[in-house]
Amino acid sequence: MTSTDAWGFATGEPVTTTPGRSQEPAPTAEPGPATHTTPEPRPARPVAAGRRSARREGHEPQRTARAALTRILEPGDETAGRWMREMGPVALWHALSDDAADPPTGTTPAKIAGLRLRAARARPTADLDAITELGGRFLCPGDDEWPGQLDDLGDARPIGLWVRGTANLRLWALRSVAVVGARACTDYGAHLAATLGAGLADRGWAVVSGAAYGVDGAAHRGALAADGATIAVMACGVDHAYPRGHSELIGRIAEQGLVVAELPPGDHPTRSRFIQRNRVIAALTRGTVVVEAEVRSGSLVTARQALALGRFTMGMPGPVTSSLSAGVHQLLRGEAAVITGADEVIELVGSIGDLAPEQRGPTRIRDLLDPVATRVLEALPARGSTDTGRLAEEAAMPREVTQRKLFELLSLGFVQRCGDHWELVRRAERTEGSRRGGP
C-alpha cells in the first residue's frame, strides 16, 4: 500500500495498515480554489500507474483533473457531463482511475471498463507541460478567459479547452461569426467564403471555422489576408495539423489568431469528433453562416445546433442547379436568413446601429425628377409628338403647369420642341455623376 497526499493522489511511500480493515478513504468534497487547509493523509486503494501528485507537479488539482478527463472522456458526452456536474472533476477522475472505486452511475459496465483503460494511460501533467511548451494554455470553466456562452451547451459543455495563440478567447468570441461549408467547394463557394471572411475581419469581427479544406480554409485565409481575427476549432489536439495540407495555414492561425480544441495535445480526429466539434463552433459564436453545403453535410449540423442554441443562422444562396447549394437552400426554407455579404451578417448579429447599407441600383436622372414632371414626361407618346393641350389632358394637369414642366424637361434634355408640338429625345439615359443641365 502507498500513502496519499492531501488530494488523494498516491505518493509512492509505504504505509502500515491493519490486516482485515478497509483502507477506503472517506469521501471528501471537491476543494475550491480558496481551500488552503491540508487534511490528514488517509490510506487509499491502489491507483492507476502514472498518476502523480498534482500539487508536486505545480498544477492545481481541478485543472489537472480536467486535463486528465479530456483524454478519458469523449467530447460532447452528456452522461459524462452529468457526472462532472454531480461529482466534480477531481472525484470523477478518482472514480474512473481506481478500479476498486464505485463507478459513476447511469452507464454500462463495458463503458466504465473502457474509460478506466483510458484513465490508466492519462498523463495530465505531461499534457499540461506540453501545451505550455507550445506557448499555449488549458482553459477551464470559471477562468477569466473562459467563453461563458459555451455554458449554453449544458451537460455537453466542454470539460476544458486547449488553446494556442496569444489573444483572449473570451473577448474574441464576444464578436465572432462562424463561417462553415463544403470541403469540396466550388470556386464560387471559395470566393464567397474568402470575401465574407475578409469583410467580417475588416469590420472587427472574429471569423470562426474548422480549418478544413474548402470553405473553412477560404474563410480563415480571407480573415488573415485582412489582417483580422480568426479562430480554428479543431477535432484533434492543437499540436496536430489536420488536414496535413493545412499545416502552414494552421500555423499562421496560431500566430495571428487562436487554435482551440477539446482534445489534449497529440490526440487524433475521428468522425464523431468532427461532429462534436461543430457544437463548439455553434455555441462559441453569435451566428453561423453556411456557404455551400450538400443536403447531408456537417455544416448543416452546425447550423441546426446554432438554431437550437438560439444563435443567428444564415446561408449564402447559390445556383439552383448545384448540389453543393441544395443543403443551403433547404436551410433557407426554414428559419435561416439569406445573406449576401459581411454587412448583412453584422446587421443581424451586431449591436443596435450596425446596419447594412441599403442595396440600390444605379441612380438615373429620371429618378431625380419631381412627381409632376415625371407625370408629364410619362404622358408623352413613345413615338411621334403631341401638342401642349393634348399632353395636359393625358397628364391630368392644368395647361400652365404642363407648359412649365415641359420647359424644365427641355432644359434637362428629356424633350424637344417641334413648333407647337413636343416629343421625347432619343438618347441613352445618363447615370449618377452626369451633369444635370442637359446633354
C-alpha positions as CSV (number, residue, x, y, z in Angstrom):
1,M,0.0,0.0,0.0
2,T,1.1,3.6,-0.6
3,S,0.2,6.7,1.3
4,T,-1.6,9.7,-0.4
5,D,-1.2,13.4,-0.4
6,A,-3.9,15.9,0.6
7,W,-5.8,15.4,-2.7
8,G,-5.8,11.6,-2.5
9,F,-3.0,11.0,-5.1
10,A,-0.5,8.2,-4.4
11,T,2.9,9.5,-3.2
12,G,4.7,6.2,-3.6
13,E,5.6,6.0,0.1
14,P,4.6,2.8,2.0
15,V,2.1,3.0,4.8
16,T,1.4,0.5,7.6
17,T,-2.1,-0.9,7.6
18,T,-4.1,-3.2,9.9
19,P,-5.0,-6.5,8.3
20,G,-8.7,-7.0,7.6
21,R,-9.6,-3.4,7.9
22,S,-10.9,-1.4,4.9
23,Q,-8.4,1.1,3.6
24,E,-11.0,3.1,1.6
25,P,-10.7,6.9,2.2
26,A,-13.6,8.8,3.5
27,P,-15.4,10.8,0.8
28,T,-14.3,14.4,0.7
29,A,-15.9,17.4,-1.1
30,E,-14.1,18.8,-4.1
31,P,-11.8,21.5,-3.0
32,G,-12.4,25.0,-4.2
33,P,-9.7,27.5,-5.3
34,A,-9.7,29.2,-1.9
35,T,-9.1,26.0,0.1
36,H,-5.7,26.1,2.0
37,T,-6.1,23.5,4.8
38,T,-4.4,20.2,4.5
39,P,-6.4,17.2,5.7
40,E,-4.6,14.3,7.3
41,P,-3.4,11.7,4.8
42,R,-5.6,8.6,4.7
43,P,-4.8,5.2,3.4
44,A,-6.1,4.7,-0.2
45,R,-6.7,2.0,-2.7
46,P,-4.1,1.4,-5.3
47,V,-4.4,4.0,-8.2
48,A,-3.6,3.7,-11.8
49,A,0.1,3.7,-12.7
50,G,1.5,7.1,-13.8
51,R,-0.8,9.2,-11.6
52,R,1.4,11.7,-9.8
53,S,0.7,14.4,-7.3
54,A,-0.9,17.4,-8.9
55,R,0.5,19.6,-6.2
56,R,4.0,18.3,-6.6
57,E,3.8,19.0,-10.3
58,G,2.8,22.6,-9.8
59,H,-0.8,22.3,-11.3
60,E,-3.9,22.9,-9.3
61,P,-5.9,19.7,-8.7
62,Q,-9.1,20.7,-10.5
63,R,-7.2,21.8,-13.6
64,T,-5.1,18.6,-13.6
65,A,-8.3,16.5,-13.2
66,R,-10.0,18.3,-16.1
67,A,-6.9,17.8,-18.2
68,A,-6.9,14.1,-17.5
69,L,-10.6,13.9,-18.2
70,T,-10.2,15.5,-21.7
71,R,-8.1,12.4,-22.5
72,I,-10.5,9.9,-20.9
73,L,-14.0,11.2,-21.9
74,E,-15.2,11.9,-25.5
75,P,-16.3,15.4,-26.3
76,G,-20.0,16.1,-26.0
77,D,-20.7,13.1,-23.8
78,E,-23.7,14.3,-21.9
79,T,-23.7,11.4,-19.4
80,A,-20.1,12.3,-18.5
81,G,-21.2,15.9,-18.3
82,R,-23.8,14.9,-15.7
83,W,-21.1,13.0,-13.8
84,M,-18.9,16.1,-13.9
85,R,-21.8,18.3,-12.6
86,E,-22.8,16.0,-9.8
87,M,-19.3,14.8,-8.7
88,G,-16.8,17.4,-9.7
89,P,-13.7,16.8,-11.8
90,V,-11.4,15.6,-9.0
91,A,-13.9,13.0,-7.7
92,L,-14.8,11.8,-11.2
93,W,-11.1,11.3,-12.1
94,H,-10.7,9.3,-8.9
95,A,-13.8,7.2,-9.7
96,L,-12.5,6.4,-13.2
97,S,-8.9,5.8,-12.2
98,D,-9.4,3.5,-9.3
99,D,-10.7,0.0,-10.3
100,A,-11.9,-0.6,-6.8
101,A,-13.9,2.6,-6.6
102,D,-17.6,2.7,-7.1
103,P,-18.2,3.7,-10.7
104,P,-20.3,6.6,-11.8
105,T,-24.0,5.7,-12.3
106,G,-26.1,5.7,-15.4
107,T,-24.0,3.8,-17.9
108,T,-22.9,0.2,-18.8
109,P,-20.1,-1.8,-17.2
110,A,-18.5,-2.0,-20.6
111,K,-18.3,1.8,-20.9
112,I,-16.8,2.1,-17.5
113,A,-14.2,-0.5,-18.3
114,G,-13.2,1.3,-21.5
115,L,-12.9,4.6,-19.7
116,R,-10.8,3.1,-17.0
117,L,-8.4,1.7,-19.7
118,R,-8.0,5.3,-20.9
119,A,-7.6,6.6,-17.4
120,A,-4.7,4.2,-16.8
121,R,-2.9,5.9,-19.8
122,A,-3.7,9.5,-18.8
123,R,-0.7,11.7,-18.1
124,P,-2.3,15.1,-17.4
125,T,0.8,16.8,-16.1
126,A,2.7,15.8,-19.2
127,D,-0.2,17.2,-21.3
128,L,-0.2,20.5,-19.4
129,D,3.6,20.8,-19.7
130,A,3.2,20.1,-23.5
131,I,0.8,22.9,-24.0
132,T,3.0,25.2,-22.1
133,E,5.9,24.4,-24.3
134,L,3.8,25.2,-27.3
135,G,3.1,28.6,-25.8
136,G,-0.5,27.8,-25.1
137,R,-2.7,27.1,-22.1
138,F,-5.5,24.9,-20.9
139,L,-8.7,26.8,-20.0
140,C,-11.4,25.6,-17.6
141,P,-14.9,26.8,-16.8
142,G,-14.6,29.7,-14.4
143,D,-11.3,31.0,-15.8
144,D,-11.4,34.7,-16.7
145,E,-10.8,33.7,-20.4
146,W,-13.5,31.1,-20.5
147,P,-16.3,32.0,-23.0
148,G,-19.4,31.9,-20.9
149,Q,-21.6,31.2,-24.0
150,L,-20.3,27.6,-24.0
151,D,-22.3,27.0,-20.9
152,D,-25.4,27.1,-23.1
153,L,-24.4,23.5,-24.1
154,G,-25.4,22.3,-20.6
155,D,-24.0,18.8,-19.9
156,A,-22.4,18.8,-23.3
157,R,-20.2,21.7,-22.4
158,P,-16.5,21.1,-23.0
159,I,-14.6,19.8,-20.0
160,G,-11.9,22.3,-20.9
161,L,-10.2,23.9,-23.9
162,W,-6.6,23.6,-25.1
163,V,-5.6,26.9,-26.7
164,R,-2.7,28.1,-28.8
165,G,-2.3,31.8,-29.6
166,T,-1.9,35.0,-27.5
167,A,-5.4,36.6,-28.0
168,N,-8.1,36.4,-25.3
169,L,-10.6,33.7,-26.4
170,R,-13.5,35.1,-24.3
171,L,-13.1,38.6,-25.7
172,W,-12.7,37.5,-29.3
173,A,-15.7,35.2,-29.0
174,L,-18.0,38.1,-28.0
175,R,-17.7,39.4,-31.6
176,S,-17.4,36.3,-33.6
177,V,-19.2,34.6,-36.5
178,A,-18.8,31.1,-37.8
179,V,-18.3,30.5,-41.5
180,V,-18.7,26.9,-42.5
181,G,-19.4,24.9,-45.6
182,A,-18.4,22.2,-48.1
183,R,-14.9,20.8,-48.1
184,A,-15.2,20.1,-51.9
185,C,-16.5,23.6,-52.6
186,T,-16.6,25.2,-56.0
187,D,-14.6,28.3,-57.0
188,Y,-17.8,30.3,-56.4
189,G,-18.0,29.0,-52.8
190,A,-14.4,29.6,-52.1
191,H,-14.7,33.1,-53.4
192,L,-17.8,33.9,-51.3
193,A,-16.1,32.4,-48.1
194,A,-12.9,34.3,-48.6
195,T,-14.7,37.6,-49.3
196,L,-17.0,37.1,-46.3
197,G,-14.1,36.3,-44.0
198,A,-12.2,39.4,-45.1
199,G,-15.3,41.6,-44.8
200,L,-16.1,40.4,-41.3
201,A,-12.5,40.7,-40.2
202,D,-12.3,44.2,-41.7
203,R,-15.3,45.2,-39.6
204,G,-13.6,43.9,-36.4
205,W,-15.4,40.5,-36.1
206,A,-13.5,37.3,-35.5
207,V,-14.1,34.5,-38.1
208,V,-14.5,31.1,-36.6
209,S,-14.3,27.9,-38.6
210,G,-12.8,24.3,-38.5
211,A,-9.6,24.7,-40.6
212,A,-10.8,22.1,-43.1
213,Y,-10.4,22.1,-46.8
214,G,-12.8,24.2,-48.9
215,V,-15.0,26.8,-47.3
216,D,-13.3,26.6,-43.9
217,G,-9.8,27.3,-45.2
218,A,-11.1,30.0,-47.5
219,A,-12.8,31.9,-44.7
220,H,-9.7,31.7,-42.5
221,R,-7.5,32.9,-45.4
222,G,-9.8,35.8,-46.0
223,A,-9.6,36.9,-42.4
224,L,-5.8,36.5,-42.3
225,A,-5.5,38.5,-45.6
226,A,-7.4,41.3,-44.0
227,D,-5.0,41.2,-41.0
228,G,-8.0,40.3,-38.9
229,A,-9.0,37.8,-36.1
230,T,-9.7,34.2,-36.8
231,I,-10.2,31.1,-34.6
232,A,-9.8,27.5,-35.7
233,V,-11.7,24.9,-33.7
234,M,-10.0,21.6,-34.2
235,A,-11.3,18.0,-33.9
236,C,-7.8,16.9,-32.7
237,G,-5.0,18.2,-30.5
238,V,-3.8,21.7,-31.1
239,D,-0.3,20.5,-31.8
240,H,-1.6,18.2,-34.6
241,A,-2.3,19.9,-38.0
242,Y,-5.3,18.3,-39.6
243,P,-5.7,18.1,-42.5
244,R,-1.9,17.9,-43.2
245,G,-2.3,20.0,-46.3
246,H,-3.3,22.9,-44.0
247,S,-0.2,22.7,-41.8
248,E,1.0,26.2,-42.9
249,L,-2.5,27.7,-42.6
250,I,-3.0,26.3,-39.1
251,G,0.5,27.6,-38.1
252,R,-0.4,31.1,-39.3
253,I,-3.7,31.0,-37.4
254,A,-1.8,30.0,-34.2
255,E,0.5,33.0,-34.7
256,Q,-2.1,35.6,-35.8
257,G,-5.3,34.2,-34.2
258,L,-6.3,31.2,-32.0
259,V,-6.3,27.4,-32.4
260,V,-8.7,25.7,-30.0
261,A,-9.5,22.1,-29.2
262,E,-11.3,20.0,-26.6
263,L,-8.8,17.1,-27.1
264,P,-5.4,17.2,-25.4
265,P,-2.1,17.5,-27.3
266,G,-1.3,14.6,-29.6
267,D,-4.9,13.3,-29.8
268,H,-6.3,12.3,-33.2
269,P,-9.5,13.2,-35.0
270,T,-12.4,10.7,-35.6
271,R,-15.7,11.1,-37.5
272,S,-17.7,11.6,-34.2
273,R,-15.2,14.2,-33.0
274,F,-15.7,16.3,-36.1
275,I,-19.5,16.2,-35.4
276,Q,-19.0,17.1,-31.8
277,R,-16.5,19.9,-32.8
278,N,-19.4,21.5,-34.6
279,R,-21.4,22.1,-31.5
280,V,-18.5,24.2,-30.0
281,I,-18.3,26.3,-33.2
282,A,-22.1,26.9,-33.0
283,A,-22.1,27.8,-29.3
284,L,-18.9,29.9,-29.3
285,T,-20.2,32.4,-31.9
286,R,-23.0,34.9,-32.3
287,G,-24.2,33.3,-35.5
288,T,-23.3,30.8,-38.2
289,V,-23.2,31.3,-42.0
290,V,-23.3,28.3,-44.3
291,V,-21.6,28.8,-47.7
292,E,-22.3,25.8,-50.0
293,A,-23.4,22.5,-48.4
294,E,-25.0,19.4,-49.7
295,V,-28.2,18.1,-48.2
296,R,-26.1,15.7,-46.0
297,S,-23.4,17.9,-44.6
298,G,-21.7,18.5,-41.3
299,S,-22.1,22.2,-42.0
300,L,-25.9,21.9,-41.7
301,V,-25.4,20.1,-38.3
302,T,-23.5,23.2,-37.2
303,A,-26.3,25.5,-38.4
304,R,-29.1,23.4,-36.8
305,Q,-27.2,23.4,-33.5
306,A,-26.8,27.2,-33.8
307,L,-30.6,27.4,-34.2
308,A,-31.2,25.1,-31.2
309,L,-29.0,27.4,-29.1
310,G,-30.8,30.5,-30.2
311,R,-28.0,31.8,-32.4
312,F,-28.4,33.5,-35.7
313,T,-28.3,31.1,-38.6
314,M,-27.6,32.3,-42.2
315,G,-27.0,31.0,-45.6
316,M,-25.5,32.3,-48.8
317,P,-27.6,31.1,-51.8
318,G,-26.0,29.6,-54.9
319,P,-27.1,28.2,-58.3
320,V,-30.3,26.1,-58.0
321,T,-28.6,23.5,-60.3
322,S,-25.7,22.9,-57.9
323,S,-25.9,20.0,-55.5
324,L,-23.5,21.9,-53.3
325,S,-26.1,24.6,-52.8
326,A,-29.0,22.2,-52.2
327,G,-28.3,22.0,-48.4
328,V,-28.1,25.8,-48.0
329,H,-31.4,26.3,-49.9
330,Q,-33.0,23.7,-47.7
331,L,-31.8,25.6,-44.7
332,L,-33.1,28.9,-46.1
333,R,-36.6,27.4,-46.5
334,G,-36.6,27.1,-42.7
335,E,-35.6,29.7,-40.1
336,A,-32.2,30.7,-41.6
337,A,-31.8,34.2,-43.1
338,V,-30.5,34.9,-46.6
339,I,-27.3,37.0,-46.6
340,T,-25.0,38.1,-49.4
341,G,-22.2,39.8,-47.6
342,A,-20.5,40.8,-44.4
343,D,-22.6,43.9,-43.9
344,E,-25.8,41.9,-43.8
345,V,-24.3,39.4,-41.4
346,I,-23.3,42.1,-39.0
347,E,-26.7,43.8,-39.3
348,L,-28.2,40.5,-37.9
349,V,-25.6,39.6,-35.2
350,G,-24.3,43.0,-34.3
351,S,-25.4,45.7,-31.9
352,I,-28.1,48.4,-32.5
353,G,-26.8,50.7,-35.2
354,D,-24.8,48.0,-37.1
355,L,-27.0,48.4,-40.2
356,A,-26.1,47.2,-43.7
357,P,-26.1,49.9,-46.4
358,E,-29.3,50.0,-48.4
359,Q,-29.0,48.0,-51.6
360,R,-29.9,50.2,-54.6
361,G,-29.4,50.1,-58.3
362,P,-27.7,52.9,-60.2
363,T,-29.4,56.3,-59.9
364,R,-30.7,57.8,-63.2
365,I,-31.6,61.4,-63.9
366,R,-35.3,60.4,-64.3
367,D,-35.2,59.3,-60.7
368,L,-34.4,62.9,-59.6
369,L,-37.4,64.5,-61.3
370,D,-40.2,65.7,-59.1
371,P,-43.5,63.8,-59.3
372,V,-45.3,66.4,-61.5
373,A,-42.5,66.5,-64.1
374,T,-42.5,62.7,-64.1
375,R,-46.2,62.6,-64.9
376,V,-45.8,65.0,-67.8
377,L,-42.8,63.0,-69.2
378,E,-44.7,59.7,-69.0
379,A,-47.7,61.3,-70.8
380,L,-45.6,61.9,-73.9
381,P,-46.1,59.3,-76.6
382,A,-43.3,56.8,-77.2
383,R,-43.2,57.8,-80.9
384,G,-44.3,60.9,-82.6
385,S,-45.3,64.2,-81.0
386,T,-48.2,66.0,-79.3
387,D,-49.3,69.5,-78.5
388,T,-49.4,71.1,-75.0
389,G,-53.2,70.9,-74.7
390,R,-53.4,67.2,-75.5
391,L,-50.4,66.5,-73.2
392,A,-52.1,68.4,-70.4
393,E,-55.2,66.2,-70.8
394,E,-53.1,63.0,-70.8
395,A,-51.2,64.1,-67.6
396,A,-54.4,65.4,-65.9
397,M,-52.6,68.6,-65.3
398,P,-53.5,72.3,-65.8
399,R,-52.2,73.6,-69.1
400,E,-49.9,76.2,-67.5
401,V,-48.4,73.6,-65.1
402,T,-47.8,71.3,-68.0
403,Q,-46.2,74.1,-70.1
404,R,-43.9,74.9,-67.2
405,K,-42.8,71.4,-66.7
406,L,-42.2,70.9,-70.4
407,F,-39.7,73.7,-70.4
408,E,-37.9,72.1,-67.3
409,L,-37.8,68.8,-69.2
410,L,-36.4,70.6,-72.2
411,S,-33.6,72.2,-70.2
412,L,-32.7,68.7,-68.8
413,G,-32.6,67.2,-72.3
414,F,-35.6,64.9,-71.9
415,V,-37.8,66.5,-74.6
416,Q,-37.5,68.7,-77.6
417,R,-39.9,71.2,-79.2
418,C,-41.1,70.9,-82.8
419,G,-43.1,74.0,-83.5
420,D,-46.3,73.7,-81.3
421,H,-45.6,70.1,-80.5
422,W,-43.4,68.2,-78.1
423,E,-41.6,64.8,-78.4
424,L,-39.1,62.7,-76.5
425,V,-35.4,63.0,-77.1
426,R,-33.8,59.7,-78.3
427,R,-30.7,59.2,-76.2
428,A,-29.2,56.8,-73.6
429,E,-30.0,57.8,-70.1
430,R,-27.2,59.2,-68.1
431,T,-26.4,57.7,-64.7
432,E,-25.4,59.4,-61.4
433,G,-22.5,61.7,-61.9
434,S,-23.7,63.2,-65.2
435,R,-24.4,66.9,-65.4
436,R,-27.9,67.9,-64.6
437,G,-28.1,70.7,-67.2
438,G,-28.7,68.9,-70.5
439,P,-26.6,66.8,-72.9
